[in-house]
Amino acid sequence: MKYSVFSTLLIASVCVAVFATQCHHHDLSMCTGVVCTADTEEVGCDHDVCTCVPKPQSCLQPTDCNGITCEKHDEAIHCIDNICKCQKSHP
């Protein structure tokens, strides 16, 4: 009996933890339990999961974005609207 109560509580707590870290369409209202400790990160919604993402870096010219790499291989970093952003490269 103790084992079944413990198992039920364990499964319930895992389900709550999983659903608590989900977000949809970049809605951060569900991400209240996520805390980012690095000064260069902020809470974001990446692939419907609450996580810490890099803060956007400001720029005045393209060289201000040097050193930033894009996650996708077909994208390159650009200075757009004074923010370094990854955009698809056109051959």
C-alpha positions as CSV (number, residue, x, y, z in Angstrom):
1,M,0.0,0.0,0.0
2,K,2.8,2.4,0.9
3,Y,4.5,1.6,-2.4
4,S,1.4,2.5,-4.5
5,V,0.9,5.8,-2.6
6,F,4.6,6.7,-3.1
7,S,4.5,5.7,-6.8
8,T,1.3,7.8,-7.4
9,L,2.8,10.8,-5.7
10,L,6.1,10.5,-7.6
11,I,4.3,10.2,-11.0
12,A,2.1,13.2,-10.1
13,S,5.1,15.3,-9.2
14,V,6.9,14.5,-12.4
15,C,3.8,15.4,-14.4
16,V,3.5,18.7,-12.7
17,A,7.2,19.5,-13.3
18,V,6.9,18.6,-17.0
19,F,3.7,20.7,-17.5
20,A,5.1,23.6,-15.5
21,T,8.1,24.0,-17.9
22,Q,6.0,24.0,-21.1
23,C,5.1,27.1,-23.0
24,H,3.3,27.7,-26.3
25,H,3.9,30.3,-29.0
26,H,6.5,32.1,-26.9
27,D,4.0,32.8,-24.1
28,L,6.3,33.2,-21.1
29,S,3.5,33.4,-18.6
30,M,3.9,29.6,-17.9
31,C,7.6,30.0,-17.2
32,T,7.4,31.4,-13.7
33,G,9.5,28.5,-12.2
34,V,12.5,29.1,-14.5
35,V,15.2,31.4,-13.1
36,C,18.3,32.3,-15.2
37,T,21.4,33.1,-13.2
38,A,23.7,34.3,-15.9
39,D,23.6,38.1,-16.7
40,T,23.7,37.2,-20.4
41,E,20.6,35.1,-20.3
42,E,16.9,35.6,-19.9
43,V,13.8,33.3,-19.7
44,G,12.6,32.2,-23.1
45,C,10.3,29.7,-24.8
46,D,12.4,27.5,-27.1
47,H,10.6,24.6,-28.9
48,D,7.6,25.0,-26.4
49,V,9.9,24.5,-23.4
50,C,10.7,27.2,-20.8
51,T,14.5,27.7,-20.7
52,C,17.2,30.2,-20.4
53,V,18.2,31.8,-23.7
54,P,20.9,34.4,-24.6
55,K,19.8,38.0,-24.2
56,P,19.7,39.9,-27.5
57,Q,23.0,41.9,-28.1
58,S,22.6,45.5,-29.3
59,C,24.7,46.7,-32.2
60,L,25.2,49.9,-34.2
61,Q,27.2,48.3,-37.0
62,P,27.8,44.8,-38.2
63,T,31.2,44.4,-36.5
64,D,29.4,44.7,-33.1
65,C,28.0,41.2,-33.8
66,N,31.4,39.6,-34.3
67,G,31.9,36.5,-32.2
68,I,28.2,35.6,-32.2
69,T,27.4,32.3,-33.9
70,C,24.0,31.1,-35.2
71,E,22.7,27.7,-34.2
72,K,21.5,26.9,-37.7
73,H,24.1,26.3,-40.4
74,D,22.1,28.2,-43.1
75,E,22.0,31.4,-41.0
76,A,24.4,34.2,-40.5
77,I,24.5,37.0,-37.9
78,H,23.4,40.5,-39.0
79,C,22.8,43.9,-37.3
80,I,19.1,44.6,-37.8
81,D,17.2,47.3,-36.0
82,N,20.2,47.7,-33.6
83,I,20.0,44.1,-32.5
84,C,22.3,41.2,-33.6
85,K,20.0,38.6,-35.2
86,C,20.5,35.4,-37.1
87,Q,19.0,35.3,-40.6
88,K,19.0,32.8,-43.4
89,S,21.9,33.3,-45.8
90,H,21.1,33.6,-49.4
91,P,23.6,32.1,-51.9
